[in-house]
Amino acid sequence: MLVKFHSSVAGEIVMFAPVAHALLEIVGKRCDERGVITAEQVGEAIERLRRAVAAGGSLPLPCDANPPPDRNGSPVEPISLSRRAFPLLDLLQRTQRDDGYILWEAPKDF
């Protein structure tokens, strides 16, 4: 399942639901079918993501801890929290510059 994040001023990004779920939990949001990070909440969301990245940015998210092997059966290195968080963090920062908000939408609660 995909989750679409739409900024009122800075475009949109799409993530797989397990990654979006983990990042929204860090930000302190429920993973409902639709949600919002208001203009007043954007700064706190940025700070929470930054603190999480600083504390364990090289570690994978729980959903990425045991990736399946590639097509040749070789192990795949998990994707780090800092890489997973970057698109949302960037969108939040660009949104904050113009005092905007972010909405997310998914086919169902995730």
PyRosetta script that sets phi, psi and omega in degrees:
from pyrosetta import init, pose_from_sequence

init()
pose = pose_from_sequence("MLVKFHSSVAGEIVMFAPVAHALLEIVGKRCDERGVITAEQVGEAIERLRRAVAAGGSLPLPCDANPPPDRNGSPVEPISLSRRAFPLLDLLQRTQRDDGYILWEAPKDF")
pose.set_psi(1, 143.8)
pose.set_omega(1, 179.5)
pose.set_phi(2, -107.8)
pose.set_psi(2, 148.7)
pose.set_omega(2, 176.1)
pose.set_phi(3, -121.5)
pose.set_psi(3, 128.1)
pose.set_omega(3, -179.3)
pose.set_phi(4, -104.5)
pose.set_psi(4, 125.8)
pose.set_omega(4, 175.0)
pose.set_phi(5, -103.5)
pose.set_psi(5, 126.7)
pose.set_omega(5, -178.2)
pose.set_phi(6, -123.2)
pose.set_psi(6, 120.9)
pose.set_omega(6, 175.8)
pose.set_phi(7, -88.4)
pose.set_psi(7, 141.2)
pose.set_omega(7, 178.4)
pose.set_phi(8, -68.0)
pose.set_psi(8, -15.9)
pose.set_omega(8, -175.8)
pose.set_phi(9, -133.7)
pose.set_psi(9, -7.6)
pose.set_omega(9, -169.7)
pose.set_phi(10, -135.5)
pose.set_psi(10, 23.0)
pose.set_omega(10, 175.8)
pose.set_phi(11, 92.9)
pose.set_psi(11, -157.1)
pose.set_omega(11, -177.3)
pose.set_phi(12, -148.4)
pose.set_psi(12, 160.5)
pose.set_omega(12, 174.7)
pose.set_phi(13, -135.5)
pose.set_psi(13, 160.8)
pose.set_omega(13, 178.3)
pose.set_phi(14, -128.3)
pose.set_psi(14, 137.1)
pose.set_omega(14, 179.1)
pose.set_phi(15, -133.9)
pose.set_psi(15, 156.0)
pose.set_omega(15, 169.3)
pose.set_phi(16, -68.3)
pose.set_psi(16, 145.7)
pose.set_omega(16, -174.5)
pose.set_phi(17, -56.7)
pose.set_psi(17, -42.6)
pose.set_omega(17, -179.6)
pose.set_phi(18, -61.1)
pose.set_psi(18, -36.9)
pose.set_omega(18, 178.7)
pose.set_phi(19, -71.3)
pose.set_psi(19, -46.8)
pose.set_omega(19, 178.4)
pose.set_phi(20, -58.8)
pose.set_psi(20, -40.9)
pose.set_omega(20, 179.6)
pose.set_phi(21, -59.9)
pose.set_psi(21, -48.9)
pose.set_omega(21, -178.7)
pose.set_phi(22, -62.0)
pose.set_psi(22, -42.3)
pose.set_omega(22, -179.1)
pose.set_phi(23, -70.4)
pose.set_psi(23, -39.3)
pose.set_omega(23, 177.9)
pose.set_phi(24, -66.7)
pose.set_psi(24, -33.4)
pose.set_omega(24, 175.2)
pose.set_phi(25, -63.5)
pose.set_psi(25, -40.7)
pose.set_omega(25, 177.3)
pose.set_phi(26, -60.8)
pose.set_psi(26, -41.7)
pose.set_omega(26, -178.2)
pose.set_phi(27, -72.8)
pose.set_psi(27, -18.5)
pose.set_omega(27, 179.1)
pose.set_phi(28, 92.4)
pose.set_psi(28, 27.8)
pose.set_omega(28, -178.9)
pose.set_phi(29, -112.6)
pose.set_psi(29, 151.1)
pose.set_omega(29, 174.0)
pose.set_phi(30, -79.1)
pose.set_psi(30, 149.7)
pose.set_omega(30, -176.7)
pose.set_phi(31, -96.9)
pose.set_psi(31, 64.8)
pose.set_omega(31, 178.0)
pose.set_phi(32, -85.1)
pose.set_psi(32, 168.4)
pose.set_omega(32, 179.5)
pose.set_phi(33, -54.3)
pose.set_psi(33, -38.5)
pose.set_omega(33, 176.9)
pose.set_phi(34, -135.7)
pose.set_psi(34, 146.5)
pose.set_omega(34, 179.0)
pose.set_phi(35, -159.6)
pose.set_psi(35, 175.1)
pose.set_omega(35, -177.8)
pose.set_phi(36, -143.9)
pose.set_psi(36, 144.0)
pose.set_omega(36, 165.1)
pose.set_phi(37, -111.4)
pose.set_psi(37, 105.7)
pose.set_omega(37, -174.7)
pose.set_phi(38, -69.8)
pose.set_psi(38, 165.6)
pose.set_omega(38, 178.2)
pose.set_phi(39, -56.2)
pose.set_psi(39, -37.0)
pose.set_omega(39, 179.8)
pose.set_phi(40, -71.3)
pose.set_psi(40, -23.2)
pose.set_omega(40, -177.2)
pose.set_phi(41, -95.0)
pose.set_psi(41, -12.2)
pose.set_omega(41, -174.8)
pose.set_phi(42, -60.7)
pose.set_psi(42, -44.8)
pose.set_omega(42, -179.1)
pose.set_phi(43, -59.7)
pose.set_psi(43, -44.3)
pose.set_omega(43, 178.3)
pose.set_phi(44, -65.2)
pose.set_psi(44, -39.0)
pose.set_omega(44, 178.1)
pose.set_phi(45, -61.9)
pose.set_psi(45, -42.4)
pose.set_omega(45, 177.8)
pose.set_phi(46, -61.0)
pose.set_psi(46, -47.0)
pose.set_omega(46, -179.1)
pose.set_phi(47, -62.2)
pose.set_psi(47, -42.1)
pose.set_omega(47, 179.3)
pose.set_phi(48, -63.3)
pose.set_psi(48, -43.0)
pose.set_omega(48, 178.3)
pose.set_phi(49, -65.6)
pose.set_psi(49, -41.9)
pose.set_omega(49, 178.8)
pose.set_phi(50, -61.5)
pose.set_psi(50, -43.9)
pose.set_omega(50, 179.2)
pose.set_phi(51, -63.2)
pose.set_psi(51, -41.2)
pose.set_omega(51, 179.3)
pose.set_phi(52, -63.6)
pose.set_psi(52, -42.4)
pose.set_omega(52, 179.1)
pose.set_phi(53, -66.1)
pose.set_psi(53, -42.2)
pose.set_omega(53, 179.2)
pose.set_phi(54, -63.6)
pose.set_psi(54, -36.5)
pose.set_omega(54, -177.8)
pose.set_phi(55, -76.6)
pose.set_psi(55, -31.9)
pose.set_omega(55, -176.1)
pose.set_phi(56, -158.9)
pose.set_psi(56, 40.2)
pose.set_omega(56, -175.1)
pose.set_phi(57, -61.3)
pose.set_psi(57, -26.5)
pose.set_omega(57, -179.3)
pose.set_phi(58, -87.4)
pose.set_psi(58, -9.9)
pose.set_omega(58, 178.8)
pose.set_phi(59, -82.5)
pose.set_psi(59, 151.5)
pose.set_omega(59, 177.0)
pose.set_phi(60, -79.0)
pose.set_psi(60, 159.1)
pose.set_omega(60, 169.6)
pose.set_phi(61, -68.3)
pose.set_psi(61, 156.4)
pose.set_omega(61, 178.3)
pose.set_phi(62, -54.1)
pose.set_psi(62, -35.9)
pose.set_omega(62, -179.6)
pose.set_phi(63, -71.0)
pose.set_psi(63, -13.7)
pose.set_omega(63, -179.6)
pose.set_phi(64, -109.1)
pose.set_psi(64, 5.2)
pose.set_omega(64, -171.6)
pose.set_phi(65, -64.0)
pose.set_psi(65, -34.3)
pose.set_omega(65, -178.1)
pose.set_phi(66, -128.9)
pose.set_psi(66, 73.2)
pose.set_omega(66, -178.5)
pose.set_phi(67, -67.5)
pose.set_psi(67, 147.4)
pose.set_omega(67, 177.7)
pose.set_phi(68, -68.4)
pose.set_psi(68, 156.5)
pose.set_omega(68, 178.7)
pose.set_phi(69, -65.3)
pose.set_psi(69, 160.0)
pose.set_omega(69, 177.5)
pose.set_phi(70, -72.6)
pose.set_psi(70, -176.3)
pose.set_omega(70, -176.2)
pose.set_phi(71, -59.3)
pose.set_psi(71, -28.0)
pose.set_omega(71, -179.4)
pose.set_phi(72, -89.8)
pose.set_psi(72, 1.8)
pose.set_omega(72, -179.3)
pose.set_phi(73, 85.7)
pose.set_psi(73, 4.0)
pose.set_omega(73, 179.3)
pose.set_phi(74, -78.6)
pose.set_psi(74, 145.6)
pose.set_omega(74, 178.6)
pose.set_phi(75, -63.0)
pose.set_psi(75, 148.0)
pose.set_omega(75, 179.1)
pose.set_phi(76, -113.1)
pose.set_psi(76, 134.5)
pose.set_omega(76, 178.5)
pose.set_phi(77, -73.9)
pose.set_psi(77, 132.6)
pose.set_omega(77, 179.2)
pose.set_phi(78, -62.7)
pose.set_psi(78, 151.7)
pose.set_omega(78, 177.9)
pose.set_phi(79, -84.0)
pose.set_psi(79, 132.6)
pose.set_omega(79, -174.7)
pose.set_phi(80, -75.5)
pose.set_psi(80, 158.5)
pose.set_omega(80, 175.7)
pose.set_phi(81, -56.3)
pose.set_psi(81, -42.7)
pose.set_omega(81, -177.7)
pose.set_phi(82, -61.5)
pose.set_psi(82, -37.6)
pose.set_omega(82, 178.0)
pose.set_phi(83, -72.5)
pose.set_psi(83, -38.5)
pose.set_omega(83, 178.7)
pose.set_phi(84, -67.6)
pose.set_psi(84, -36.6)
pose.set_omega(84, -176.2)
pose.set_phi(85, -78.6)
pose.set_psi(85, -23.6)
pose.set_omega(85, -172.8)
pose.set_phi(86, -53.7)
pose.set_psi(86, -49.6)
pose.set_omega(86, -177.6)
pose.set_phi(87, -60.7)
pose.set_psi(87, -42.1)
pose.set_omega(87, 179.4)
pose.set_phi(88, -69.8)
pose.set_psi(88, -41.3)
pose.set_omega(88, 178.1)
pose.set_phi(89, -60.9)
pose.set_psi(89, -43.3)
pose.set_omega(89, 178.0)
pose.set_phi(90, -62.3)
pose.set_psi(90, -44.7)
pose.set_omega(90, 178.9)
pose.set_phi(91, -62.8)
pose.set_psi(91, -41.3)
pose.set_omega(91, 177.7)
pose.set_phi(92, -62.4)
pose.set_psi(92, -43.8)
pose.set_omega(92, -178.8)
pose.set_phi(93, -65.1)
pose.set_psi(93, -42.9)
pose.set_omega(93, 178.4)
pose.set_phi(94, -66.5)
pose.set_psi(94, -34.6)
pose.set_omega(94, 178.3)
pose.set_phi(95, -68.5)
pose.set_psi(95, -41.1)
pose.set_omega(95, -180.0)
pose.set_phi(96, -62.3)
pose.set_psi(96, -37.1)
pose.set_omega(96, -178.9)
pose.set_phi(97, -57.4)
pose.set_psi(97, -34.3)
pose.set_omega(97, -177.9)
pose.set_phi(98, -109.1)
pose.set_psi(98, 20.0)
pose.set_omega(98, 175.8)
pose.set_phi(99, 54.6)
pose.set_psi(99, 45.2)
pose.set_omega(99, -179.3)
pose.set_phi(100, -100.9)
pose.set_psi(100, -170.0)
pose.set_omega(100, 179.3)
pose.set_phi(101, -136.1)
pose.set_psi(101, 166.2)
pose.set_omega(101, 179.9)
pose.set_phi(102, -124.6)
pose.set_psi(102, 132.3)
pose.set_omega(102, 173.1)
pose.set_phi(103, -109.2)
pose.set_psi(103, 148.4)
pose.set_omega(103, 170.0)
pose.set_phi(104, -127.5)
pose.set_psi(104, 155.4)
pose.set_omega(104, -176.5)
pose.set_phi(105, -145.5)
pose.set_psi(105, 137.2)
pose.set_omega(105, 177.3)
pose.set_phi(106, -140.6)
pose.set_psi(106, 162.2)
pose.set_omega(106, 179.4)
pose.set_phi(107, -62.6)
pose.set_psi(107, -25.6)
pose.set_omega(107, 178.7)
pose.set_phi(108, -161.7)
pose.set_psi(108, 173.9)
pose.set_omega(108, 175.1)
pose.set_phi(109, -57.4)
pose.set_psi(109, 146.9)
pose.set_omega(109, -177.4)
pose.set_phi(110, -136.0)
pose.dump_pdb("model.pdb")
